[in-house]
Amino acid sequence: MRKGFLKRIAGGLLLATLALPVGAQQLQNFEVNYNNGKVLLQQKRFEQAMAELKPVTAAVSGNELAPEASYLYALAAFRANNSQEAQLMLGQLKQQHGQWEGMAEADYLLANILFEQKEYERAIATLERVNAGSLATEAERMKRHYLSRIADRETLEALQQKHASDKVIAQVYADKLLAGWYRPQDKALLERLVAKHNLDRKHYLNPDALRKKSYQVAVLLPFQLNQDLGQSARKNQFVTDLYAGMKLAQDSLQKQGITVELFAYDAGSDTVAVKKLFAQPELKQMDLVIGPIYKSTAKVAMRFAEENQVTVINPLSQDPDVAGNSARVLLFESSVATQAQQAATYAYQNFTPKSVAILYEGATSDTTFARYYRQHFLKLGGKVLSYKKINSEQSSATAGVFKNLTMADVGHLAVFSDRMTAAVNTMSLLNSQPTRIPLITYDKWLDINQVTIRELDDQEVYFISPKYFDQTATSVRNFRKRYVSRYNVPPSTYAYSGFEMLYYFGSMLQEYGPSFNQNLQVAGTKRGVLYQGLGYTNPANRTDFRNDNQYVPITKLENMQLMVVNPAGF
């Protein structure tokens, strides 16, 4: 009794202390901290945002900003991967400001934290309090996102049984059944779920979908079978290599119990011919289509994908227009826009000050890359101090641009040119600086003989390396050995791409079925067999689907060895 009484006295004294009035100056300081915290949060400078917002969370008399500051502090902590701190602040918010009008937002954030911690029961219970307007839709989307990531059947089955009236859980469980969990004894359960929650009977009770034993993949590439064999072989070696890599992936998938049947079609750049191919009835029955590769046929492929709900993969293009806004058309490669944006994001997050000088070649590809880089760096909150075009054909003029470039206050340099003249002038400029200034550029610089590996290693040079794979990795060495054994030639870059592409999408077919697109968000970004990473969600927002590969390796030389500085899942 005595101890309990003393605790209540101490608690009362604490509350009395917190309730003490504060002066106008302190309230004004709170407002400054609050506004600074919001700006820092928008700039993704989460720890700095927490430092600014922390004082404003104090529950003192007259401090009307405390509830929202507490919420924003918790949000910044969560984004900074400090879930424990976020959860503690949300608990304080609920205790001190339980009637705050934004409490639904706080519950939404708490549910997000709990889902990340795989505390599914508590997360679902928390979301039940989020039932206001548009936020309810977002809550449902979050629930679907995290429950779809559950790989353990027993866990999801227990949740479905406990929350039998929850349509989202029922639908996720039904999706998992169709994606590979289904057994003959599940038929009655699936029928009950469909009937109770009014799910699409044609989709969930389709006998063909439930009996799927193998997956059919059409490969539409310019094999040019109607041309002279010797001539087409030399011209289209990349196609041969790409398909050879797919064949090895087919074997590897089979060893994993995944049967993929490949059906090859000769498809070039002729739009009329490609239309005829897509009009063939068997194409509409395919689980996946790889190709065609040319931009001239992109609209034809997009129309086919949308009309027949068959996913089409372009294996080589980096042009975002090839995929358009269709969720059914995917680029295996990262688009030019994504490469530039991810490089700009890395630079903004890792280089100080947040300012850049950008030089770019006049070629269309380089001007496009530079434009995307500049736009995204500015969007993140950075400053572009210089933005200049160069022409490496004019050596003296190019040297003049570099000589007259003002490097004061430049946080990093970005040079988008694969020309020797640009590389040599850049290294000369960096070597003349009193301190090392980071450089972002293409990985093609590693092949420029006039710039040595030692020079690049001595400076802070970061390479945009969308097709990087570690030649020393065991999986890469094993692939090379198998490829040489079968084809008697070493694999090209296209062979590596062909293998990784079919292995990745073959695995997606097995895990999620032919409609795997809606689950690419669930899959997230993960390491490939040969590649450093593959993923179709925006790294800054894991629920934001994109139709090109969002992982772009950034590499740097360390002791003459190329290292990835942004590993998948960072």
Residue pairs with C-beta under 8 A, 6 or more apart in sequence:
18 58
18 59
18 60
19 59
19 60
19 61
20 60
20 61
21 60
21 61
21 62
22 60
22 61
22 62
22 63
27 62
27 63
29 55
30 55
30 56
30 63
30 65
30 69
31 65
33 52
33 53
33 55
33 56
33 69
34 52
34 53
34 56
34 65
34 68
34 69
34 72
36 52
37 49
37 50
37 52
37 53
37 56
37 69
37 72
37 73
37 76
38 49
38 72
40 46
40 48
40 49
40 52
40 76
41 49
41 72
41 75
41 76
41 79
42 381
43 380
43 381
44 79
44 349
44 380
44 540
46 76
46 77
46 79
46 80
47 76
47 80
49 72
49 73
49 76
50 73
50 76
50 77
50 80
50 85
53 69
53 72
53 73
53 76
54 73
56 63
56 65
56 66
56 69
56 73
57 66
57 69
57 70
57 73
57 89
57 92
58 66
59 66
59 96
59 97
60 66
66 96
66 97
67 93
67 96
67 97
67 100
67 102
68 100
68 102
70 89
70 90
70 92
70 93
70 96
70 97
71 90
71 93
71 102
71 105
71 106
71 109
73 89
74 85
74 86
74 87
74 89
74 90
74 93
74 106
74 109
75 86
75 109
77 83
77 85
77 86
77 89
78 86
78 109
78 112
78 113
83 113
83 116
83 117
86 109
86 113
87 110
87 113
90 106
90 109
90 110
90 113
93 100
93 103
93 106
94 103
94 106
97 103
100 106
104 129
104 130
104 131
104 132
104 135
105 135
107 126
107 127
107 129
107 130
108 127
108 130
108 135
108 138
108 139
108 142
110 126
111 123
111 124
111 126
111 127
111 130
111 139
111 142
112 123
112 142
114 120
114 122
114 123
114 126
115 123
115 142
115 143
115 146
116 146
120 146
120 147
120 150
120 155
120 159
121 159
121 162
123 143
123 146
124 143
124 159
124 163
124 166
124 169
127 139
127 142
127 143
130 136
130 139
131 139
140 168
141 543
142 543
143 168
143 169
144 168
144 171
144 172
145 521
145 522
145 542
145 543
147 156
147 159
147 168
147 169
147 172
148 172
148 175
148 176
148 519
148 521
148 522
149 522
149 524
150 156
150 176
153 176
153 181
156 169
156 172
156 173
156 176
157 173
159 169
160 166
160 169
160 170
160 173
163 169
164 170
164 196
167 197
170 193
170 196
170 197
170 199
171 193
171 197
171 199
173 193
174 190
174 193
174 194
174 199
174 204
175 512
175 519
177 186
177 190
178 203
178 204
178 209
178 210
178 513
179 511
179 512
179 513
179 516
179 519
180 510
180 511
180 513
182 190
182 210
187 210
190 204
190 205
191 205
193 199
193 204
194 200
194 201
194 204
194 205
203 209
209 513
212 513
213 259
214 259
214 260
214 261
215 258
215 259
215 260
215 261
215 287
215 288
215 506
215 509
215 510
215 514
216 261
216 263
216 285
216 286
216 287
216 288
217 260
217 261
217 262
217 263
217 286
217 287
217 288
217 289
217 290
217 502
217 505
217 506
218 263
218 265
218 282
218 283
218 286
218 288
218 289
218 290
218 291
219 243
219 246
219 262
219 263
219 264
219 265
219 290
219 291
220 265
220 267
220 274
220 277
220 289
220 290
220 291
220 292
221 239
221 242
221 243
221 264
221 265
221 266
221 267
221 290
221 291
221 292
221 293
222 236
222 239
222 266
222 267
222 268
222 269
222 292
222 293
222 294
223 232
223 236
223 239
223 243
223 264
223 266
224 232
224 235
224 236
224 239
224 266
224 268
225 232
225 266
226 266
233 240
237 492
238 492
238 494
239 494
241 491
241 492
241 494
241 495
241 498
242 315
242 316
242 494
242 495
242 497
242 498
243 264
243 498
244 483
244 486
244 487
244 491
244 495
244 498
245 483
245 491
245 494
245 495
245 496
245 497
245 498
245 499
245 500
245 501
245 502
246 262
246 290
246 498
246 499
246 501
246 502
247 262
248 479
248 482
248 483
248 486
248 499
249 498
249 499
249 500
249 501
249 502
249 503
249 506
250 260
250 262
250 502
250 506
252 499
252 503
252 529
253 259
253 260
253 502
253 503
253 506
253 507
253 510
254 260
256 507
258 506
258 507
258 509
258 510
260 502
260 506
260 509
262 502
263 282
263 286
265 277
265 291
267 273
267 274
267 277
267 291
267 292
267 297
268 274
268 292
268 294
269 292
269 294
269 296
269 297
271 296
271 297
271 300
274 292
274 297
274 300
274 301
275 300
277 283
278 300
278 301
278 304
283 289
283 304
283 308
283 310
284 308
284 310
286 310
287 310
287 509
287 514
288 310
288 311
288 313
288 505
288 509
288 514
289 301
289 304
289 305
289 310
289 311
289 312
289 313
290 312
290 313
290 315
290 501
290 502
290 505
291 301
291 312
291 313
291 314
291 315
292 300
292 301
292 314
293 314
293 315
293 316
293 317
295 317
295 319
295 321
295 322
298 314
298 317
298 321
298 322
298 323
298 324
298 329
301 312
301 314
301 329
302 312
302 323
302 324
302 326
302 328
302 329
304 310
304 312
305 311
305 312
305 326
305 328
305 329
306 326
306 328
309 328
309 515
310 328
310 514
311 328
311 329
311 330
311 514
311 516
311 517
312 328
312 329
312 330
313 329
313 330
313 331
313 332
313 501
313 505
314 322
314 323
314 329
314 330
314 331
314 332
315 332
315 333
315 497
315 498
315 501
316 332
316 333
316 497
317 331
317 333
318 331
318 333
318 334
318 335
318 336
318 339
318 466
318 548
319 335
319 336
320 331
320 335
320 336
320 337
320 338
320 548
322 329
322 331
323 329
323 330
323 331
323 335
323 547
323 548
326 547
327 517
327 545
327 547
328 517
329 547
330 517
330 536
330 547
330 548
331 547
331 548
331 549
332 497
332 501
332 549
333 466
333 467
333 548
333 549
334 342
334 466
334 548
334 549
334 550
334 551
334 552
335 548
336 365
336 368
336 369
336 372
337 372
338 546
338 548
338 549
338 550
338 552
339 369
339 464
339 466
339 552
340 369
340 370
340 371
340 372
340 373
340 376
341 372
341 373
341 376
342 539
342 550
342 551
342 552
342 554
343 373
343 414
343 440
343 462
343 464
343 552
343 554
344 372
344 373
344 376
344 377
344 380
344 382
345 376
345 380
345 539
345 540
346 440
346 462
346 554
346 565
346 566
347 356
347 377
347 382
347 411
347 412
347 414
347 438
347 440
347 462
348 354
348 377
348 380
348 381
348 382
350 438
351 411
351 412
351 438
352 411
353 383
353 409
353 411
354 380
354 381
354 382
354 383
354 411
355 382
355 383
355 384
355 385
355 409
355 410
355 411
355 412
356 377
356 382
356 383
356 384
356 385
356 410
356 411
356 412
356 413
356 414
357 384
357 385
357 386
357 387
357 388
357 405
357 406
357 407
357 410
357 413
357 414
358 370
358 373
358 374
358 384
358 386
358 387
358 388
358 414
358 415
358 416
359 386
359 388
359 389
359 390
359 401
359 402
359 405
359 413
359 414
359 415
359 416
359 417
359 422
359 426
360 366
360 367
360 369
360 370
360 388
360 389
360 390
360 415
360 416
360 417
361 367
361 389
361 390
361 391
361 392
361 416
361 417
361 418
361 419
361 422
362 389
362 390
362 391
366 416
366 417
367 389
369 416
370 387
370 414
370 416
373 414
373 416
374 384
374 387
377 384
378 384
382 411
385 406
385 409
385 410
386 405
386 406
386 410
388 401
388 405
390 397
390 398
390 401
390 417
390 422
391 397
391 398
392 398
392 417
392 419
392 420
392 421
392 422
395 421
398 421
398 422
398 425
399 425
401 425
402 425
402 426
402 428
402 429
403 429
405 429
407 413
407 429
407 433
407 437
410 437
411 437
411 438
412 437
412 438
412 439
412 440
413 426
413 429
413 430
413 437
413 438
413 439
413 440
414 439
414 440
414 441
415 422
415 423
415 426
415 439
415 440
415 441
416 441
416 442
417 423
417 441
417 442
418 442
418 444
418 445
418 448
420 448
420 450
420 451
423 441
423 445
423 448
423 450
423 451
424 450
424 451
426 439
426 441
427 451
427 455
427 456
427 459
430 436
430 437
430 439
430 459
431 455
431 459
436 459
436 460
437 460
438 460
438 461
438 462
439 459
439 460
439 461
439 462
440 462
440 464
441 461
441 462
441 463
441 464
442 463
442 464
443 463
443 464
443 465
443 468
443 555
445 451
445 456
445 461
445 463
446 453
446 456
446 463
446 562
453 557
453 560
454 560
456 557
457 557
457 558
457 559
457 560
460 556
461 556
461 557
462 554
462 555
462 556
462 565
463 554
463 555
463 556
463 562
464 552
464 554
465 552
465 553
465 554
465 555
465 562
465 564
466 552
466 553
467 493
467 496
467 497
468 531
468 532
468 553
468 555
468 562
468 564
469 476
469 496
469 530
469 531
469 532
470 476
470 532
470 564
471 477
473 530
475 529
475 530
476 496
476 530
479 491
479 496
479 499
479 529
479 530
480 490
480 491
483 489
483 490
483 491
483 495
484 490
484 491
496 530
496 531
499 529
499 530
500 528
500 529
500 530
500 531
500 534
503 528
503 529
504 528
504 534
505 516
508 516
508 519
508 520
508 523
509 516
511 519
511 523
512 518
512 519
512 522
512 523
520 535
520 536
520 537
520 545
521 536
521 537
521 542
521 543
521 544
521 545
523 535
523 536
524 535
524 537
524 542
524 569
525 533
525 534
525 535
525 537
525 539
525 550
525 551
525 568
525 569
526 533
526 534
526 535
526 568
526 569
527 533
527 568
527 569
528 534
532 551
532 553
532 564
532 567
532 568
533 551
533 553
533 567
533 568
533 569
534 549
534 551
534 568
535 549
535 550
535 551
535 568
536 545
536 546
536 547
536 548
536 549
536 550
537 543
537 544
537 545
537 546
537 550
538 544
538 545
538 546
538 550
539 550
539 551
539 570
551 568
553 564
553 566
554 564
554 565
554 566
555 562
555 563
555 564
555 565
556 562
556 563
556 565
557 563
